[in-house]
Amino acid sequence: MQTLNAVYRLAETTIKENYTPDSDKRDEVLTFLQNAAVNEDEYLRFRISERFNSLLKSLFEAHKTHKLSPEHNETIEDMKAMMQGYVGEKKTDG
């Protein structure tokens, strides 16, 4: 990444120093070079996020056939009942 970014900076500097085309064309080329540079922090953040997402997907696939225990099912049903009661109270309160 550092080498690639150095090449982009060199090209940008060279263009600025030696090339004077129409301002529109020059701006287009310089904008392309500036946008082509890779922000290392953003790239690493993206790679970590993608790896994390991949791990979560594989965990989900590996465990999606597992059934919840009766205790978990009961807890979920209790939570659903509480939420329905809460939503019902909110609807009547206005």
N, C-alpha and C positions, 0 to 999 in steps of 0.2 A: 504494500500500500504506500509506504513511504517513497519508494522508487517511482511508482506510478505518479504520485502527487508531485514529485520533483520534476518529472518530465513535463507534466502539465504546466507547472510554474515556469519552467524554462521556455516552453512554447509560448506562453502568454507574454513573458518578458521580451522574447525575440520579436513577436508580432508588434508589441507596443513600440519597440525601438526601431524596427526596420520596415514596417509595412504600414502604408497610409492609404487604404482603400476608402471607398465610400464609408461614411460613418455608420450607416445601417449595416453594411456587410461586416465591418470591423466589430461592431457591437455584437452581432450575431455570433461570430467566431469566438470572441472573448467570453461571451456568456456561455457558450458551449463548453469551453475549456474550464471555466470556473465551476460549472455544474457537474463536470466530469470528475472533479476531484473527490476523493473518498474521505469522508470524515471518519477517522478511526474509532472514535467513541460510539458513533451511531452504528457503524458496521459491527463492532463487537456486541453492542446491545442487541442488534438484530440477530446475530448468530446465537447468542445465549437464549434469546426468546424463542427462536426457532427450535433449538435443541430441547428446551423445556417443553414446548408444545408437542414435540415428537415423543418425548418421554410420557407425557400425560396421555396422549392418544394410545400409546402402546399399553400403558397400565389399564386404561379403560377397556381396550379390546381384550386384554388378558383376564379381566375380572367382570366383564359385563354379564356373564352367565351365572355368577354367584348370586345366591339368594340371601336376603336379609334374615337375620335371626328373628324369632317371634318377639323378643324384647324390642328390637329396632322397629319392627312393624307396628307394635303397640304404641311406641313413642311417636312415630310418624302420624298415626291415626289421631292420637291425642293433640298433636300440634295442628293437624288439619281442622279438628273440631274447634280448637281455640281460635284459629284464624277465621273460620267461618262465623263464629260468634262475634269476633271483633269487627269483621266486615259488616255483619248484620246490624250491630250497634251503630256503626258509623253511618249506614244508610238511613236509619231511623232518626239519627241526631240531625241530619241535614246537611 
